[in-house]
Amino acid sequence: MKGDEIRKLETYLKTTLKSADVEVRAMPRKNDTAEVYLSGDFAGLISKDTDEGELSYHFTMTILDIDLE
């Protein structure tokens, strides 16, 4: 993903998650995926999807059972 796209996603996540400590980082070898960090900790991935001319983004976050304890 390109810089402008990452900035827009980061702004959206900061607003949606109500947290200023959200960072979206490009992945060097992936053009359609970026990493999301919350307070410096890895939180998940954003994948870019173009289907029938429509662009969307998918945010995937894995929550381990030990994180719930």
Secondary structure, 3 states (H helix, E strand, C coil): CCHHHHHHHHHHHHHHCCCCCEEEEECCCCCCEEEEEECCEEEEEEEEEEECCEEEEEEECCCCHHHHC
